[in-house]
């Protein structure tokens, strides 16, 4: 019995050979549950954030990028090569899993050295020391990790993932359990790694972490890629919801009178010393506001987006 080839799905398009990470129609299901559904994107050097609620499919995506999970369909590649069961590719990828994989009876030095020896590096001691210095654990590297804070254990995990100098670093919820000071340290460290030319992808459900660290944002909801780009680009895709601006002038009501009849102004509301203007056309409003201020004879003191944060972007996408 022969199958009807016309009913077979078309193969995914080839990966982008110029991208550090390339997904083409990547899908992964577990029985009847679709964890990742037909996702495609390309990532290059720098820091990219994978944003989504718990259960959105972020960890599944990262594990496919790291070669730990096989896509049910589609493709996942790093530097043009498929990651699944590609042992040579593991030398180019560093993975920091969400679960706490450190051993409390080991020191950070022993942990990083063991990782370097597993990769059969020519000089594992030098590689381990360089990785520990990168994450600024040198002063505590001979202490057992059972006495480390959560942030220190996270840095030890990152050191173990960096010992072989991977081109791509993948981190699953690296900010979980860290305090504000530890968040700042990790953000600074990852920014430095991205600026040095490494491709870094991290997941988070914490909006501020993604906004402060990521150059590019991938929003995943229900296993699908809901939006991608920087957060302003994502925001501008939402044409069904007005953009809000906080405006403060020498005479707010005089400027409001000039704005009220414009077709791109949906709503004007007042606070004690400012007003919020909602516009349905971001570009038209920002291009015309200067001339409107001048023609109204007022002095502009403040003009800034009132909702141009990832929290507003994310909230909108989740409820759409």
NUDOMI-48152 format. One record per residue (C-alpha): x, y, z. Coordinates in nm, 2 decimals, padded with zeros to 4 digits. Layout:
<nodes>
(node (X, Y, Z))
...
</nodes>
This chain:
<nodes>
(node (00.00, 00.00, 00.00))
(node (00.15, 00.33, -00.10))
(node (00.08, 00.66, 00.07))
(node (-00.05, 00.96, -00.11))
(node (00.25, 01.20, -00.11))
(node (00.03, 01.49, -00.18))
(node (-00.10, 01.47, 00.18))
(node (00.24, 01.49, 00.33))
(node (00.33, 01.83, 00.49))
(node (00.59, 02.03, 00.29))
(node (00.94, 02.02, 00.44))
(node (01.04, 02.32, 00.65))
(node (01.25, 02.59, 00.47))
(node (01.63, 02.55, 00.52))
(node (01.79, 02.72, 00.82))
(node (01.96, 03.05, 00.79))
(node (02.33, 02.96, 00.76))
(node (02.43, 03.31, 00.87))
(node (02.24, 03.29, 01.20))
(node (02.39, 03.16, 01.52))
(node (02.05, 02.99, 01.60))
(node (01.79, 02.91, 01.34))
(node (01.45, 02.75, 01.39))
(node (01.22, 02.66, 01.10))
(node (00.86, 02.55, 01.18))
(node (00.99, 02.38, 01.50))
(node (00.72, 02.18, 01.67))
(node (00.74, 01.95, 01.97))
(node (00.45, 01.75, 02.12))
(node (00.42, 01.50, 02.40))
(node (00.14, 01.26, 02.32))
(node (-00.16, 01.49, 02.25))
(node (00.00, 01.79, 02.41))
(node (00.17, 02.04, 02.18))
(node (00.44, 02.21, 02.38))
(node (00.59, 02.41, 02.09))
(node (00.39, 02.48, 01.78))
(node (00.54, 02.58, 01.44))
(node (00.80, 02.83, 01.56))
(node (01.05, 03.00, 01.33))
(node (01.31, 03.26, 01.41))
(node (01.68, 03.35, 01.36))
(node (01.92, 03.48, 01.63))
(node (02.26, 03.63, 01.61))
(node (02.53, 03.74, 01.86))
(node (02.41, 03.94, 02.16))
(node (02.15, 03.88, 02.42))
(node (01.80, 03.76, 02.33))
(node (01.52, 03.70, 02.59))
(node (01.25, 03.44, 02.57))
(node (00.95, 03.57, 02.75))
(node (00.63, 03.39, 02.84))
(node (00.42, 03.26, 03.13))
(node (00.50, 02.94, 03.30))
(node (00.40, 02.65, 03.08))
(node (00.43, 02.85, 02.76))
(node (00.69, 02.62, 02.60))
(node (01.01, 02.82, 02.68))
(node (01.21, 02.53, 02.84))
(node (01.11, 02.30, 02.56))
(node (01.24, 02.55, 02.30))
(node (01.57, 02.59, 02.49))
(node (01.62, 02.22, 02.52))
(node (01.57, 02.18, 02.14))
(node (01.82, 02.45, 02.08))
(node (02.07, 02.27, 02.31))
(node (02.02, 01.94, 02.13))
(node (01.86, 01.77, 02.43))
(node (01.52, 01.73, 02.26))
(node (01.43, 01.63, 01.91))
(node (01.18, 01.84, 01.73))
(node (00.87, 01.64, 01.64))
(node (00.87, 01.83, 01.31))
(node (01.07, 02.12, 01.17))
(node (01.43, 02.20, 01.23))
(node (01.66, 02.35, 01.50))
(node (02.01, 02.44, 01.40))
(node (02.32, 02.62, 01.54))
(node (02.55, 02.78, 01.29))
(node (02.37, 02.58, 01.01))
(node (02.40, 02.24, 01.17))
(node (02.11, 02.04, 01.33))
(node (02.15, 02.02, 01.71))
(node (01.98, 01.69, 01.78))
(node (02.22, 01.40, 01.83))
(node (02.51, 01.61, 01.70))
(node (02.79, 01.55, 01.95))
(node (03.02, 01.79, 01.77))
(node (02.77, 02.07, 01.83))
(node (02.77, 02.02, 02.20))
(node (03.12, 02.18, 02.21))
(node (02.96, 02.50, 02.07))
(node (02.68, 02.52, 02.32))
(node (02.67, 02.59, 02.69))
(node (02.35, 02.51, 02.88))
(node (02.24, 02.64, 03.22))
(node (01.93, 02.45, 03.31))
(node (01.66, 02.58, 03.54))
(node (01.69, 02.31, 03.80))
(node (01.96, 02.34, 04.06))
(node (02.23, 02.10, 03.92))
(node (02.52, 02.20, 04.16))
(node (02.65, 01.95, 04.41))
(node (02.66, 02.09, 04.76))
(node (02.97, 01.88, 04.86))
(node (03.18, 02.03, 04.58))
(node (03.35, 02.37, 04.56))
(node (03.29, 02.59, 04.26))
(node (03.65, 02.52, 04.15))
(node (03.59, 02.14, 04.16))
(node (03.26, 02.18, 03.98))
(node (03.40, 02.39, 03.70))
(node (03.71, 02.17, 03.67))
(node (03.49, 01.86, 03.64))
(node (03.30, 02.03, 03.36))
(node (03.62, 02.12, 03.18))
(node (03.75, 01.76, 03.21))
(node (03.43, 01.62, 03.07))
(node (03.49, 01.83, 02.76))
(node (03.84, 01.69, 02.74))
(node (04.00, 02.03, 02.72))
(node (04.37, 02.06, 02.66))
(node (04.42, 02.26, 02.98))
(node (04.11, 02.20, 03.20))
(node (04.26, 02.39, 03.50))
(node (04.32, 02.71, 03.30))
(node (03.97, 02.68, 03.14))
(node (03.80, 02.64, 03.48))
(node (03.99, 02.93, 03.63))
(node (03.90, 03.16, 03.33))
(node (03.53, 03.06, 03.36))
(node (03.53, 03.13, 03.74))
(node (03.69, 03.47, 03.68))
(node (03.42, 03.55, 03.42))
(node (03.14, 03.50, 03.67))
(node (03.34, 03.67, 03.95))
(node (03.35, 03.38, 04.19))
(node (03.73, 03.37, 04.24))
(node (03.71, 03.48, 04.61))
(node (03.46, 03.20, 04.69))
(node (03.57, 02.93, 04.45))
(node (03.72, 02.71, 04.73))
(node (03.41, 02.71, 04.94))
(node (03.16, 02.43, 04.92))
(node (02.86, 02.52, 04.72))
(node (02.62, 02.40, 04.99))
(node (02.69, 02.73, 05.16))
(node (02.63, 02.94, 04.85))
(node (02.34, 03.18, 04.80))
(node (02.11, 03.11, 04.51))
(node (02.28, 03.38, 04.31))
(node (02.62, 03.23, 04.37))
(node (02.50, 02.88, 04.27))
(node (02.36, 03.03, 03.95))
(node (02.70, 03.18, 03.87))
(node (02.87, 02.85, 03.94))
(node (02.64, 02.68, 03.69))
(node (02.72, 02.95, 03.43))
(node (03.09, 02.90, 03.49))
(node (03.05, 02.53, 03.43))
(node (02.86, 02.61, 03.10))
(node (03.14, 02.85, 02.99))
(node (03.45, 02.64, 03.05))
(node (03.47, 02.52, 02.69))
(node (03.42, 02.88, 02.55))
(node (03.09, 02.80, 02.37))
(node (02.96, 03.02, 02.08))
(node (02.61, 02.99, 02.22))
(node (02.50, 03.02, 02.59))
(node (02.15, 02.91, 02.67))
(node (02.00, 02.98, 03.02))
(node (01.67, 02.87, 03.15))
(node (01.52, 03.11, 03.41))
(node (01.86, 03.22, 03.53))
(node (01.71, 03.49, 03.76))
(node (01.50, 03.25, 03.97))
(node (01.56, 03.30, 04.34))
(node (01.81, 03.58, 04.30))
(node (01.79, 03.90, 04.50))
(node (01.81, 04.25, 04.34))
(node (02.19, 04.28, 04.38))
(node (02.25, 03.93, 04.23))
(node (02.02, 04.03, 03.94))
(node (02.23, 04.33, 03.87))
(node (02.55, 04.13, 03.88))
(node (02.41, 03.86, 03.65))
(node (02.27, 04.12, 03.41))
(node (02.60, 04.30, 03.39))
(node (02.79, 03.97, 03.33))
(node (02.56, 03.85, 03.06))
(node (02.56, 04.19, 02.88))
(node (02.94, 04.17, 02.88))
(node (02.93, 03.82, 02.73))
(node (02.69, 03.93, 02.46))
(node (02.90, 04.24, 02.38))
(node (03.20, 04.01, 02.34))
(node (03.02, 03.83, 02.05))
(node (02.86, 03.54, 02.22))
(node (02.51, 03.44, 02.14))
(node (02.31, 03.43, 02.46))
(node (01.95, 03.32, 02.49))
(node (01.77, 03.32, 02.83))
(node (01.41, 03.26, 02.93))
(node (01.22, 03.44, 03.20))
(node (00.87, 03.51, 03.31))
(node (00.99, 03.82, 03.49))
(node (00.92, 04.11, 03.26))
(node (01.17, 04.36, 03.40))
(node (01.46, 04.11, 03.36))
(node (01.39, 04.07, 02.99))
(node (01.34, 04.44, 02.94))
(node (01.67, 04.54, 03.12))
(node (01.89, 04.27, 02.96))
(node (01.76, 04.16, 02.62))
(node (01.84, 04.33, 02.29))
(node (01.57, 04.12, 02.12))
(node (01.26, 03.97, 02.27))
(node (01.07, 03.66, 02.17))
(node (00.73, 03.63, 02.33))
(node (00.60, 03.27, 02.35))
(node (00.24, 03.20, 02.46))
(node (00.07, 02.86, 02.44))
(node (00.36, 02.71, 02.25))
(node (00.34, 02.97, 01.97))
(node (00.56, 03.27, 01.89))
(node (00.33, 03.56, 01.96))
(node (00.58, 03.84, 01.88))
(node (00.95, 03.91, 01.82))
(node (01.17, 04.22, 01.80))
(node (01.27, 04.48, 02.06))
(node (00.98, 04.57, 02.29))
(node (00.89, 04.89, 02.10))
(node (00.87, 04.70, 01.78))
(node (00.65, 04.44, 01.94))
(node (00.43, 04.72, 02.09))
(node (00.38, 04.88, 01.75))
(node (00.24, 04.56, 01.61))
(node (-00.06, 04.60, 01.84))
(node (-00.27, 04.82, 01.62))
(node (-00.59, 04.73, 01.81))
(node (-00.48, 04.91, 02.12))
(node (-00.39, 05.28, 02.14))
(node (-00.05, 05.40, 02.25))
(node (-00.05, 05.61, 02.56))
(node (00.17, 05.92, 02.62))
(node (00.21, 06.13, 02.93))
(node (00.21, 06.50, 02.83))
(node (00.29, 06.79, 03.06))
(node (00.28, 07.15, 02.93))
(node (00.24, 07.51, 03.05))
(node (-00.13, 07.48, 02.96))
(node (-00.25, 07.12, 02.92))
(node (-00.61, 07.22, 02.84))
(node (-00.51, 07.45, 02.56))
(node (-00.31, 07.16, 02.40))
(node (-00.60, 06.92, 02.46))
(node (-00.83, 07.15, 02.27))
(node (-00.60, 07.12, 01.97))
(node (-00.58, 06.75, 02.00))
(node (-00.94, 06.66, 02.07))
(node (-01.06, 06.67, 01.71))
(node (-00.77, 06.47, 01.56))
(node (-00.88, 06.13, 01.41))
(node (-00.57, 05.96, 01.56))
(node (-00.65, 06.07, 01.92))
(node (-00.87, 05.82, 02.10))
(node (-00.88, 05.95, 02.45))
(node (-00.75, 06.24, 02.66))
(node (-00.75, 06.23, 03.04))
(node (-00.61, 06.47, 03.30))
(node (-00.41, 06.43, 03.62))
(node (-00.30, 06.70, 03.86))
(node (-00.03, 06.85, 03.64))
(node (-00.03, 06.63, 03.33))
(node (-00.26, 06.46, 03.08))
(node (-00.25, 06.12, 02.92))
(node (-00.32, 06.10, 02.55))
(node (-00.41, 05.77, 02.38))
(node (-00.34, 05.76, 02.01))
(node (-00.43, 05.50, 01.75))
(node (-00.14, 05.61, 01.52))
(node (00.20, 05.62, 01.69))
(node (00.38, 05.77, 01.39))
(node (00.13, 06.04, 01.31))
(node (00.11, 06.16, 01.67))
(node (00.48, 06.18, 01.73))
(node (00.54, 06.36, 01.40))
(node (00.27, 06.62, 01.46))
(node (00.30, 06.69, 01.84))
(node (00.58, 06.95, 01.80))
(node (00.38, 07.17, 01.56))
(node (00.06, 07.13, 01.77))
(node (00.25, 07.25, 02.08))
(node (00.38, 07.55, 01.88))
(node (00.05, 07.65, 01.73))
(node (-00.12, 07.62, 02.07))
(node (00.12, 07.87, 02.22))
(node (00.22, 07.64, 02.51))
(node (00.56, 07.52, 02.64))
(node (00.62, 07.15, 02.64))
(node (00.77, 07.02, 02.97))
(node (00.73, 06.65, 02.93))
(node (00.64, 06.39, 02.66))
(node (00.70, 06.03, 02.72))
(node (00.53, 05.69, 02.65))
(node (00.31, 05.59, 02.94))
(node (00.29, 05.22, 02.85))
(node (00.61, 05.14, 02.65))
(node (00.72, 04.86, 02.88))
(node (00.73, 04.49, 02.84))
(node (00.47, 04.45, 03.12))
(node (00.21, 04.63, 02.91))
(node (00.32, 04.44, 02.59))
(node (00.30, 04.11, 02.77))
(node (-00.03, 04.18, 02.93))
(node (-00.18, 04.27, 02.60))
(node (-00.05, 03.97, 02.42))
(node (-00.17, 03.73, 02.69))
(node (-00.52, 03.86, 02.68))
(node (-00.54, 03.88, 02.30))
</nodes>
